[in-house]
Amino acid sequence: MPKMKTRKSAAKRFRTTGTGKLMRARAFKSHILTKKSPKRIRGFRKESGVAASDVKMVSRNLGI
């Protein structure tokens, strides 16, 4: 059986933790930052977990 290939676009966007959870970066942090509060911008720095409904699709794209 051939090896499973990783989708490189997914590999750049998601990572797995030591316990196996999938993490992603937050959206809306790249531009038009003047109207967003500093507290909100700080929150964009933190990673968040992938939604439960998307875990199957993302893990398949990562070749896990």
Summary of the structure (lengths in Angstrom):
residues: 64
radius of gyration: 14.7
end to end distance: 15.7
largest distance: 52.7
contacts: 113
relative contact order: 0.26
helix: 34%
strand: 12%
